[in-house]
Amino acid sequence: MNTTTPTPTTAGARSHHSRSHLRPPLRKAVLVAHLLSAGAWVGIDVIVAVLVLVGWFGQGSTAGLAYRALGTFAVVPMLVVALVCLATGLLLGLATRWGLVRYWWVLVKLVLTVVLCVLIVVALQPRMPEVVAHGEAVSRSTGTGSTGSRAEVIWLFFPPAVSLTVLGLATGLAVYKPWGRLPRRNR
């Protein structure tokens, strides 16, 4: 009798523990990294929002400094924590019973995270040099700047608003786990 031959099991007979490929201490460590990176991402978005508001409502050199700081320092940390959040989320999805495409809430969180990561690279990062240049121009100008110069950076209100909304939605999905399982044909 060959004892190395695995016995066939059906998908329905598998316990939810057979799906987990991470031992509990490692799974918990990955979960902690995922939660910390998501929290850091939210924190960076709050800092971006504050810098945008200081740039918009601040006076001369203060406003210019806010724009220069935003254009110089915001994108790299945001992208790093976003990618850590994505990677740890992928690992948790692949190595736990939730899967990546087993439950609607996991799939939606994955799509939202990928979309935000792409937006950082495609929409936010390329415009940062103009934000720095705007900050330098505001610092050199006398007063608070003209309405026209403010119009150049009005778009800066959208990244933190969109990101904080989407990250809040993703957090809600993780807590409430709505919508149940995906149909088998979609998986």
BATORKOL-184400 format. One record per atom (N, C-alpha, C): x, z, y; residue in one letter. Coordinates in Angstrom, 2 decimals. Layout:
BEGIN
{{X Z Y} 'A'}
...
end
This chain:
BEGIN
{{0.84 0.00 -1.18} 'M'}
{{0.00 0.00 0.00} 'M'}
{{0.88 0.00 1.23} 'M'}
{{0.64 -0.92 2.12} 'N'}
{{1.42 -1.05 3.35} 'N'}
{{0.80 -0.16 4.41} 'N'}
{{1.55 0.84 4.87} 'T'}
{{1.02 1.78 5.87} 'T'}
{{1.25 1.30 7.29} 'T'}
{{2.00 0.22 7.48} 'T'}
{{2.26 -0.27 8.83} 'T'}
{{1.19 -1.22 9.32} 'T'}
{{0.31 -1.67 8.45} 'T'}
{{-0.75 -2.58 8.86} 'T'}
{{-1.80 -1.80 9.63} 'T'}
{{-2.05 -2.19 10.87} 'P'}
{{-3.05 -1.47 11.64} 'P'}
{{-4.44 -1.75 11.10} 'P'}
{{-5.29 -0.77 11.20} 'T'}
{{-6.67 -0.97 10.80} 'T'}
{{-7.42 -1.61 11.96} 'T'}
{{-8.25 -2.57 11.65} 'P'}
{{-8.98 -3.23 12.74} 'P'}
{{-9.99 -2.27 13.36} 'P'}
{{-10.10 -2.36 14.66} 'T'}
{{-11.10 -1.57 15.38} 'T'}
{{-11.88 -2.49 16.29} 'T'}
{{-13.06 -2.11 16.55} 'T'}
{{-13.86 -2.89 17.47} 'T'}
{{-13.74 -2.28 18.85} 'T'}
{{-14.08 -3.06 19.84} 'A'}
{{-14.00 -2.58 21.22} 'A'}
{{-14.92 -1.38 21.41} 'A'}
{{-16.05 -1.38 20.76} 'G'}
{{-16.98 -0.29 20.91} 'G'}
{{-16.49 0.99 20.24} 'G'}
{{-15.64 0.86 19.21} 'A'}
{{-15.16 2.03 18.49} 'A'}
{{-13.99 2.70 19.19} 'A'}
{{-13.38 2.04 20.10} 'R'}
{{-12.25 2.62 20.82} 'R'}
{{-12.72 3.73 21.75} 'R'}
{{-11.97 4.77 21.78} 'S'}
{{-12.30 5.83 22.74} 'S'}
{{-11.72 5.45 24.10} 'S'}
{{-12.19 6.12 25.12} 'H'}
{{-11.68 5.81 26.46} 'H'}
{{-10.21 6.21 26.57} 'H'}
{{-9.71 7.05 25.66} 'H'}
{{-8.31 7.44 25.71} 'H'}
{{-7.40 6.36 25.15} 'H'}
{{-7.93 5.48 24.27} 'S'}
{{-7.08 4.45 23.70} 'S'}
{{-6.69 3.41 24.75} 'S'}
{{-7.43 3.31 25.80} 'R'}
{{-7.14 2.35 26.87} 'R'}
{{-5.98 2.83 27.73} 'R'}
{{-5.80 4.12 27.85} 'S'}
{{-4.76 4.67 28.71} 'S'}
{{-3.38 4.50 28.09} 'S'}
{{-2.53 3.83 28.81} 'H'}
{{-1.17 3.60 28.35} 'H'}
{{-0.18 4.53 29.05} 'H'}
{{-0.67 5.36 29.89} 'L'}
{{0.18 6.31 30.60} 'L'}
{{-0.10 7.72 30.09} 'L'}
{{0.95 8.44 29.82} 'R'}
{{0.76 9.84 29.44} 'R'}
{{0.26 10.60 30.67} 'R'}
{{-0.49 11.66 30.45} 'P'}
{{-1.10 12.38 31.58} 'P'}
{{-0.15 12.73 32.73} 'P'}
{{1.07 13.23 32.47} 'P'}
{{1.93 13.54 33.63} 'P'}
{{2.30 12.30 34.45} 'P'}
{{2.56 11.18 33.77} 'L'}
{{2.91 9.95 34.49} 'L'}
{{1.69 9.38 35.20} 'L'}
{{0.53 9.42 34.53} 'R'}
{{-0.69 8.93 35.17} 'R'}
{{-0.99 9.73 36.42} 'R'}
{{-0.82 11.03 36.35} 'K'}
{{-1.07 11.88 37.52} 'K'}
{{-0.07 11.59 38.63} 'K'}
{{1.19 11.33 38.27} 'A'}
{{2.20 11.00 39.28} 'A'}
{{1.86 9.69 39.97} 'A'}
{{1.41 8.69 39.19} 'V'}
{{1.02 7.41 39.78} 'V'}
{{-0.21 7.59 40.67} 'V'}
{{-1.15 8.42 40.22} 'L'}
{{-2.34 8.69 41.02} 'L'}
{{-1.97 9.38 42.34} 'L'}
{{-1.05 10.33 42.28} 'V'}
{{-0.58 11.01 43.51} 'V'}
{{0.07 9.99 44.45} 'V'}
{{0.91 9.12 43.91} 'A'}
{{1.55 8.09 44.74} 'A'}
{{0.50 7.17 45.36} 'A'}
{{-0.52 6.85 44.58} 'H'}
{{-1.60 5.98 45.09} 'H'}
{{-2.36 6.66 46.23} 'H'}
{{-2.70 7.92 46.03} 'L'}
{{-3.43 8.65 47.07} 'L'}
{{-2.58 8.86 48.32} 'L'}
{{-1.30 9.19 48.13} 'L'}
{{-0.42 9.38 49.29} 'L'}
{{-0.21 8.08 50.06} 'L'}
{{-0.04 6.98 49.34} 'S'}
{{0.15 5.71 50.04} 'S'}
{{-1.11 5.30 50.78} 'S'}
{{-2.28 5.53 50.19} 'A'}
{{-3.53 5.22 50.88} 'A'}
{{-3.69 6.11 52.11} 'A'}
{{-3.34 7.38 51.98} 'G'}
{{-3.41 8.29 53.13} 'G'}
{{-2.44 7.90 54.23} 'G'}
{{-1.23 7.49 53.82} 'A'}
{{-0.24 7.04 54.81} 'A'}
{{-0.73 5.77 55.51} 'A'}
{{-1.37 4.89 54.77} 'W'}
{{-1.90 3.65 55.34} 'W'}
{{-2.96 3.98 56.39} 'W'}
{{-3.85 4.89 56.08} 'V'}
{{-4.85 5.32 57.05} 'V'}
{{-4.16 5.94 58.28} 'V'}
{{-3.16 6.77 58.04} 'G'}
{{-2.43 7.40 59.14} 'G'}
{{-1.76 6.38 60.05} 'G'}
{{-1.14 5.37 59.45} 'I'}
{{-0.50 4.33 60.25} 'I'}
{{-1.54 3.56 61.05} 'I'}
{{-2.69 3.30 60.45} 'D'}
{{-3.76 2.62 61.19} 'D'}
{{-4.25 3.46 62.37} 'D'}
{{-4.32 4.76 62.19} 'V'}
{{-4.71 5.64 63.30} 'V'}
{{-3.66 5.58 64.41} 'V'}
{{-2.38 5.59 64.03} 'I'}
{{-1.31 5.48 65.03} 'I'}
{{-1.41 4.14 65.76} 'I'}
{{-1.68 3.07 65.02} 'V'}
{{-1.85 1.75 65.65} 'V'}
{{-3.01 1.81 66.64} 'V'}
{{-4.11 2.41 66.25} 'A'}
{{-5.26 2.52 67.16} 'A'}
{{-4.90 3.30 68.41} 'A'}
{{-4.17 4.39 68.26} 'V'}
{{-3.76 5.19 69.42} 'V'}
{{-2.84 4.37 70.32} 'V'}
{{-1.88 3.66 69.75} 'L'}
{{-0.98 2.84 70.56} 'L'}
{{-1.73 1.74 71.29} 'L'}
{{-2.71 1.14 70.63} 'V'}
{{-3.53 0.10 71.28} 'V'}
{{-4.29 0.71 72.46} 'V'}
{{-4.88 1.88 72.27} 'L'}
{{-5.63 2.52 73.35} 'L'}
{{-4.72 2.95 74.49} 'L'}
{{-3.54 3.47 74.17} 'V'}
{{-2.58 3.83 75.23} 'V'}
{{-2.13 2.58 75.97} 'V'}
{{-1.89 1.51 75.23} 'G'}
{{-1.51 0.25 75.88} 'G'}
{{-2.62 -0.28 76.78} 'G'}
{{-3.83 -0.17 76.34} 'W'}
{{-4.96 -0.69 77.10} 'W'}
{{-5.28 0.16 78.32} 'W'}
{{-5.28 1.48 78.15} 'F'}
{{-5.71 2.37 79.23} 'F'}
{{-4.57 3.07 79.95} 'F'}
{{-3.35 2.97 79.42} 'G'}
{{-2.21 3.64 80.04} 'G'}
{{-1.75 2.95 81.30} 'G'}
{{-0.89 3.62 82.03} 'Q'}
{{-0.35 3.10 83.27} 'Q'}
{{1.03 2.48 83.04} 'Q'}
{{1.29 1.34 83.65} 'G'}
{{2.59 0.68 83.71} 'G'}
{{3.53 0.88 82.54} 'G'}
{{4.55 1.73 82.75} 'S'}
{{5.60 1.88 81.75} 'S'}
{{5.10 2.53 80.47} 'S'}
{{4.11 3.41 80.57} 'T'}
{{3.54 4.03 79.37} 'T'}
{{2.83 2.99 78.52} 'T'}
{{2.04 2.16 79.15} 'A'}
{{1.35 1.09 78.43} 'A'}
{{2.36 0.12 77.82} 'A'}
{{3.36 -0.23 78.58} 'G'}
{{4.39 -1.14 78.07} 'G'}
{{5.12 -0.56 76.88} 'G'}
{{5.44 0.73 76.96} 'L'}
{{6.12 1.39 75.85} 'L'}
{{5.23 1.41 74.60} 'L'}
{{3.94 1.64 74.77} 'A'}
{{3.02 1.65 73.63} 'A'}
{{2.99 0.29 72.95} 'A'}
{{2.90 -0.78 73.72} 'Y'}
{{2.89 -2.12 73.14} 'Y'}
{{4.22 -2.44 72.45} 'Y'}
{{5.32 -2.05 73.09} 'R'}
{{6.63 -2.33 72.47} 'R'}
{{6.79 -1.56 71.17} 'R'}
{{6.37 -0.30 71.16} 'A'}
{{6.45 0.50 69.93} 'A'}
{{5.57 -0.11 68.84} 'A'}
{{4.38 -0.51 69.21} 'L'}
{{3.47 -1.13 68.26} 'L'}
{{4.07 -2.41 67.67} 'L'}
{{4.57 -3.27 68.55} 'G'}
{{5.13 -4.55 68.10} 'G'}
{{6.41 -4.40 67.31} 'G'}
{{7.15 -3.32 67.55} 'T'}
{{8.44 -3.15 66.90} 'T'}
{{8.34 -2.38 65.59} 'T'}
{{7.50 -1.35 65.55} 'F'}
{{7.57 -0.41 64.44} 'F'}
{{6.37 -0.35 63.51} 'F'}
{{5.25 -0.93 63.82} 'A'}
{{4.04 -0.68 63.05} 'A'}
{{3.94 -1.47 61.75} 'A'}
{{4.33 -2.73 61.75} 'V'}
{{4.02 -3.61 60.63} 'V'}
{{4.80 -3.26 59.36} 'V'}
{{6.07 -3.00 59.45} 'V'}
{{6.86 -2.76 58.24} 'V'}
{{6.38 -1.53 57.47} 'V'}
{{6.22 -0.36 58.12} 'P'}
{{5.70 0.78 57.36} 'P'}
{{4.29 0.52 56.81} 'P'}
{{3.46 -0.15 57.58} 'M'}
{{2.11 -0.45 57.11} 'M'}
{{2.16 -1.34 55.87} 'M'}
{{3.00 -2.36 55.89} 'L'}
{{3.10 -3.26 54.75} 'L'}
{{3.68 -2.53 53.53} 'L'}
{{4.66 -1.68 53.74} 'V'}
{{5.26 -0.94 52.62} 'V'}
{{4.21 -0.05 51.94} 'V'}
{{3.48 0.75 52.72} 'V'}
{{2.49 1.63 52.10} 'V'}
{{1.34 0.83 51.50} 'V'}
{{0.99 -0.31 52.11} 'A'}
{{-0.06 -1.16 51.55} 'A'}
{{0.37 -1.71 50.19} 'A'}
{{1.60 -2.15 50.08} 'L'}
{{2.09 -2.69 48.81} 'L'}
{{2.24 -1.59 47.75} 'L'}
{{2.66 -0.40 48.16} 'V'}
{{2.72 0.73 47.22} 'V'}
{{1.31 1.07 46.74} 'V'}
{{0.36 1.08 47.65} 'C'}
{{-1.03 1.35 47.30} 'C'}
{{-1.54 0.28 46.32} 'C'}
{{-1.25 -0.97 46.59} 'L'}
{{-1.66 -2.06 45.71} 'L'}
{{-0.99 -1.93 44.34} 'L'}
{{0.31 -1.70 44.31} 'A'}
{{1.04 -1.61 43.04} 'A'}
{{0.56 -0.43 42.19} 'A'}
{{0.39 0.73 42.82} 'T'}
{{-0.07 1.88 42.06} 'T'}
{{-1.52 1.70 41.61} 'T'}
{{-2.32 1.06 42.44} 'G'}
{{-3.70 0.76 42.04} 'G'}
{{-3.75 -0.20 40.86} 'G'}
{{-2.89 -1.21 40.88} 'L'}
{{-2.80 -2.13 39.75} 'L'}
{{-2.39 -1.40 38.48} 'L'}
{{-1.37 -0.55 38.60} 'L'}
{{-0.89 0.21 37.45} 'L'}
{{-2.00 1.12 36.90} 'L'}
{{-2.69 1.81 37.79} 'L'}
{{-3.79 2.67 37.33} 'L'}
{{-4.90 1.84 36.68} 'L'}
{{-5.19 0.69 37.26} 'G'}
{{-6.22 -0.16 36.68} 'G'}
{{-5.83 -0.70 35.31} 'G'}
{{-4.60 -1.10 35.16} 'L'}
{{-4.15 -1.65 33.89} 'L'}
{{-3.96 -0.59 32.81} 'L'}
{{-3.62 0.60 33.20} 'A'}
{{-3.23 1.62 32.22} 'A'}
{{-4.26 2.74 32.04} 'A'}
{{-5.44 2.58 32.59} 'T'}
{{-6.46 3.61 32.39} 'T'}
{{-7.75 2.95 31.91} 'T'}
{{-8.70 3.76 31.59} 'R'}
{{-9.96 3.24 31.05} 'R'}
{{-10.75 2.43 32.07} 'R'}
{{-10.43 2.54 33.35} 'W'}
{{-11.20 1.83 34.37} 'W'}
{{-10.92 0.33 34.34} 'W'}
{{-9.70 -0.05 33.98} 'G'}
{{-9.36 -1.46 33.94} 'G'}
{{-9.35 -2.09 35.33} 'G'}
{{-8.94 -3.35 35.39} 'L'}
{{-8.95 -4.07 36.67} 'L'}
{{-10.26 -4.81 36.88} 'L'}
{{-10.81 -5.33 35.80} 'V'}
{{-12.05 -6.12 35.92} 'V'}
{{-13.11 -5.63 34.94} 'V'}
{{-13.17 -4.34 34.76} 'R'}
{{-14.21 -3.75 33.91} 'R'}
{{-15.38 -3.24 34.75} 'R'}
{{-15.06 -2.70 35.91} 'Y'}
{{-16.08 -2.09 36.77} 'Y'}
{{-16.07 -2.77 38.13} 'Y'}
{{-17.26 -2.95 38.66} 'W'}
{{-17.39 -3.59 39.97} 'W'}
{{-16.59 -2.88 41.04} 'W'}
{{-16.66 -1.56 41.09} 'W'}
{{-16.00 -0.82 42.16} 'W'}
{{-14.50 -1.01 42.13} 'W'}
{{-13.90 -1.11 40.94} 'V'}
{{-12.45 -1.33 40.84} 'V'}
{{-12.10 -2.73 41.32} 'V'}
{{-12.87 -3.71 40.89} 'L'}
{{-12.63 -5.09 41.30} 'L'}
{{-12.76 -5.26 42.81} 'L'}
{{-13.79 -4.65 43.40} 'V'}
{{-13.98 -4.74 44.85} 'V'}
{{-12.82 -4.07 45.59} 'V'}
{{-12.39 -2.88 45.11} 'K'}
{{-11.24 -2.22 45.74} 'K'}
{{-9.99 -3.09 45.65} 'K'}
{{-9.78 -3.73 44.51} 'L'}
{{-8.61 -4.61 44.35} 'L'}
{{-8.67 -5.78 45.33} 'L'}
{{-9.81 -6.41 45.43} 'V'}
{{-9.96 -7.54 46.35} 'V'}
{{-9.75 -7.09 47.79} 'V'}
{{-10.34 -5.97 48.18} 'L'}
{{-10.18 -5.47 49.55} 'L'}
{{-8.72 -5.17 49.86} 'L'}
{{-8.02 -4.56 48.92} 'T'}
{{-6.61 -4.22 49.13} 'T'}
{{-5.76 -5.46 49.26} 'T'}
{{-5.99 -6.44 48.41} 'V'}
{{-5.23 -7.69 48.49} 'V'}
{{-5.50 -8.40 49.82} 'V'}
{{-6.76 -8.44 50.23} 'V'}
{{-7.11 -9.08 51.51} 'V'}
{{-6.41 -8.39 52.67} 'V'}
{{-6.41 -7.05 52.70} 'L'}
{{-5.72 -6.34 53.78} 'L'}
{{-4.22 -6.60 53.76} 'L'}
{{-3.61 -6.63 52.58} 'C'}
{{-2.17 -6.92 52.49} 'C'}
{{-1.86 -8.32 53.02} 'C'}
{{-2.68 -9.28 52.66} 'V'}
{{-2.49 -10.65 53.14} 'V'}
{{-2.67 -10.71 54.66} 'V'}
{{-3.67 -10.01 55.18} 'L'}
{{-3.89 -10.01 56.63} 'L'}
{{-2.71 -9.41 57.40} 'L'}
{{-2.07 -8.39 56.83} 'I'}
{{-0.89 -7.81 57.48} 'I'}
{{0.19 -8.87 57.62} 'I'}
{{0.42 -9.63 56.55} 'V'}
{{1.49 -10.63 56.56} 'V'}
{{1.13 -11.87 57.35} 'V'}
{{-0.12 -12.32 57.23} 'V'}
{{-0.52 -13.60 57.81} 'V'}
{{-1.02 -13.48 59.25} 'V'}
{{-1.77 -12.44 59.53} 'A'}
{{-2.41 -12.34 60.85} 'A'}
{{-1.73 -11.36 61.79} 'A'}
{{-1.19 -10.26 61.27} 'L'}
{{-0.65 -9.22 62.14} 'L'}
{{0.83 -9.42 62.43} 'L'}
{{1.62 -9.53 61.40} 'Q'}
{{3.08 -9.60 61.56} 'Q'}
{{3.54 -10.76 62.45} 'Q'}
{{3.01 -11.96 62.31} 'P'}
{{3.49 -13.06 63.15} 'P'}
{{3.24 -12.87 64.65} 'P'}
{{2.28 -12.03 65.02} 'R'}
{{1.94 -11.85 66.43} 'R'}
{{2.67 -10.69 67.09} 'R'}
{{3.46 -9.94 66.33} 'M'}
{{4.13 -8.78 66.89} 'M'}
{{5.18 -9.12 67.96} 'M'}
{{5.90 -10.23 67.85} 'P'}
{{6.81 -10.56 68.95} 'P'}
{{6.09 -10.76 70.29} 'P'}
{{4.89 -11.31 70.27} 'E'}
{{4.14 -11.47 71.52} 'E'}
{{3.65 -10.12 72.04} 'E'}
{{3.39 -9.17 71.14} 'V'}
{{3.00 -7.82 71.57} 'V'}
{{4.17 -7.14 72.26} 'V'}
{{5.37 -7.29 71.69} 'V'}
{{6.57 -6.72 72.31} 'V'}
{{6.81 -7.36 73.67} 'V'}
{{6.71 -8.68 73.76} 'A'}
{{6.90 -9.38 75.03} 'A'}
{{5.85 -8.94 76.06} 'A'}
{{4.62 -8.75 75.60} 'H'}
{{3.57 -8.26 76.51} 'H'}
{{3.93 -6.87 77.02} 'H'}
{{4.42 -6.01 76.12} 'G'}
{{4.83 -4.67 76.53} 'G'}
{{5.94 -4.69 77.55} 'G'}
{{6.90 -5.58 77.36} 'E'}
{{7.99 -5.71 78.34} 'E'}
{{7.47 -6.19 79.68} 'E'}
{{6.54 -7.15 79.66} 'A'}
{{5.96 -7.66 80.91} 'A'}
{{5.16 -6.57 81.62} 'A'}
{{4.40 -5.78 80.87} 'V'}
{{3.61 -4.71 81.48} 'V'}
{{4.54 -3.67 82.09} 'V'}
{{5.63 -3.35 81.40} 'S'}
{{6.58 -2.36 81.92} 'S'}
{{7.22 -2.83 83.22} 'S'}
{{7.47 -4.12 83.33} 'R'}
{{8.10 -4.67 84.55} 'R'}
{{7.12 -4.78 85.70} 'R'}
{{5.83 -4.93 85.40} 'S'}
{{4.85 -5.15 86.46} 'S'}
{{4.56 -3.84 87.18} 'S'}
{{4.03 -3.97 88.37} 'T'}
{{3.62 -2.78 89.12} 'T'}
{{2.15 -2.53 88.83} 'T'}
{{1.76 -1.31 88.67} 'G'}
{{0.37 -0.98 88.39} 'G'}
{{0.08 -1.08 86.91} 'G'}
{{-1.18 -1.31 86.57} 'T'}
{{-1.62 -1.29 85.18} 'T'}
{{-1.70 -2.67 84.56} 'T'}
{{-1.37 -3.69 85.29} 'G'}
{{-1.47 -5.04 84.73} 'G'}
{{-2.81 -5.65 85.08} 'G'}
{{-2.88 -6.95 85.00} 'S'}
{{-4.12 -7.63 85.37} 'S'}
{{-5.06 -7.73 84.18} 'S'}
{{-6.28 -8.05 84.47} 'T'}
{{-7.26 -8.25 83.41} 'T'}
{{-6.83 -9.39 82.50} 'T'}
{{-6.24 -10.41 83.07} 'G'}
{{-5.77 -11.53 82.26} 'G'}
{{-4.71 -11.10 81.27} 'G'}
{{-3.79 -10.21 81.67} 'S'}
{{-2.76 -9.77 80.74} 'S'}
{{-3.38 -8.91 79.64} 'S'}
{{-4.40 -8.16 79.96} 'R'}
{{-5.10 -7.38 78.93} 'R'}
{{-5.79 -8.31 77.94} 'R'}
{{-6.30 -9.42 78.41} 'A'}
{{-6.99 -10.36 77.53} 'A'}
{{-6.04 -10.92 76.48} 'A'}
{{-4.75 -10.96 76.77} 'E'}
{{-3.78 -11.47 75.81} 'E'}
{{-3.69 -10.61 74.57} 'E'}
{{-4.00 -9.34 74.70} 'V'}
{{-3.86 -8.42 73.57} 'V'}
{{-5.17 -7.76 73.15} 'V'}
{{-6.29 -8.31 73.60} 'I'}
{{-7.59 -7.75 73.22} 'I'}
{{-7.77 -7.78 71.70} 'I'}
{{-7.18 -8.75 71.04} 'W'}
{{-7.28 -8.88 69.59} 'W'}
{{-6.69 -7.66 68.86} 'W'}
{{-5.84 -6.88 69.52} 'L'}
{{-5.22 -5.72 68.89} 'L'}
{{-6.23 -4.63 68.51} 'L'}
{{-7.43 -4.67 69.08} 'F'}
{{-8.45 -3.69 68.71} 'F'}
{{-8.96 -3.93 67.28} 'F'}
{{-8.89 -5.17 66.82} 'F'}
{{-9.49 -5.51 65.54} 'F'}
{{-8.70 -5.02 64.32} 'F'}
{{-7.37 -5.14 64.27} 'P'}
{{-6.68 -4.70 63.05} 'P'}
{{-6.94 -3.25 62.65} 'P'}
{{-6.80 -2.27 63.56} 'P'}
{{-7.08 -0.91 63.08} 'P'}
{{-8.56 -0.69 62.79} 'P'}
{{-9.44 -1.33 63.54} 'A'}
{{-10.88 -1.16 63.28} 'A'}
{{-11.26 -1.72 61.92} 'A'}
{{-10.79 -2.92 61.62} 'V'}
{{-11.10 -3.54 60.34} 'V'}
{{-10.44 -2.77 59.20} 'V'}
{{-9.17 -2.46 59.35} 'S'}
{{-8.45 -1.78 58.28} 'S'}
{{-9.03 -0.39 57.99} 'S'}
{{-9.29 0.38 59.03} 'L'}
{{-9.86 1.72 58.81} 'L'}
{{-11.25 1.64 58.16} 'L'}
{{-12.03 0.66 58.55} 'T'}
{{-13.35 0.47 57.93} 'T'}
{{-13.22 0.11 56.46} 'T'}
{{-12.35 -0.83 56.15} 'V'}
{{-12.17 -1.28 54.77} 'V'}
{{-11.57 -0.16 53.91} 'V'}
{{-10.58 0.56 54.44} 'L'}
{{-9.99 1.66 53.68} 'L'}
{{-11.00 2.79 53.47} 'L'}
{{-11.85 3.02 54.44} 'G'}
{{-12.92 4.01 54.26} 'G'}
{{-13.89 3.57 53.18} 'G'}
{{-14.23 2.28 53.17} 'L'}
{{-15.11 1.73 52.13} 'L'}
{{-14.46 1.87 50.75} 'L'}
{{-13.18 1.54 50.66} 'A'}
{{-12.46 1.65 49.38} 'A'}
{{-12.44 3.10 48.90} 'A'}
{{-12.26 4.03 49.81} 'T'}
{{-12.28 5.45 49.44} 'T'}
{{-13.66 5.85 48.93} 'T'}
{{-14.69 5.40 49.61} 'G'}
{{-16.05 5.68 49.15} 'G'}
{{-16.32 5.09 47.77} 'G'}
{{-15.82 3.88 47.52} 'L'}
{{-15.99 3.27 46.20} 'L'}
{{-15.31 4.10 45.12} 'L'}
{{-14.11 4.61 45.42} 'A'}
{{-13.38 5.42 44.45} 'A'}
{{-14.10 6.73 44.15} 'A'}
{{-14.78 7.27 45.13} 'V'}
{{-15.48 8.54 44.94} 'V'}
{{-16.82 8.33 44.22} 'V'}
{{-17.62 7.36 44.67} 'Y'}
{{-18.97 7.18 44.14} 'Y'}
{{-19.04 6.27 42.91} 'Y'}
{{-18.07 5.38 42.74} 'K'}
{{-18.01 4.47 41.59} 'K'}
{{-19.36 3.76 41.33} 'K'}
{{-19.83 3.01 42.30} 'P'}
{{-21.16 2.39 42.16} 'P'}
{{-21.13 1.12 41.29} 'P'}
{{-22.32 0.63 40.98} 'W'}
{{-22.58 -0.70 40.43} 'W'}
{{-22.31 -0.85 38.93} 'W'}
{{-21.69 0.09 38.29} 'G'}
{{-21.51 -0.01 36.85} 'G'}
{{-20.47 -1.04 36.41} 'G'}
{{-20.58 -1.44 35.16} 'R'}
{{-19.61 -2.36 34.55} 'R'}
{{-19.93 -3.81 34.89} 'R'}
{{-18.89 -4.60 34.91} 'L'}
{{-19.07 -6.05 35.03} 'L'}
{{-19.64 -6.59 33.72} 'L'}
{{-20.42 -7.65 33.78} 'P'}
{{-20.87 -8.28 32.53} 'P'}
{{-19.66 -8.81 31.75} 'P'}
{{-19.73 -8.79 30.46} 'R'}
{{-18.61 -9.22 29.62} 'R'}
{{-18.13 -10.62 29.95} 'R'}
{{-19.02 -11.53 30.23} 'R'}
{{-18.61 -12.92 30.50} 'R'}
{{-17.76 -13.04 31.75} 'R'}
{{-17.89 -12.10 32.70} 'N'}
{{-17.09 -12.13 33.93} 'N'}
{{-15.74 -11.48 33.76} 'N'}
{{-15.52 -10.80 32.64} 'R'}
{{-14.26 -10.08 32.46} 'R'}
{{-13.30 -10.94 31.78} 'R'}
end
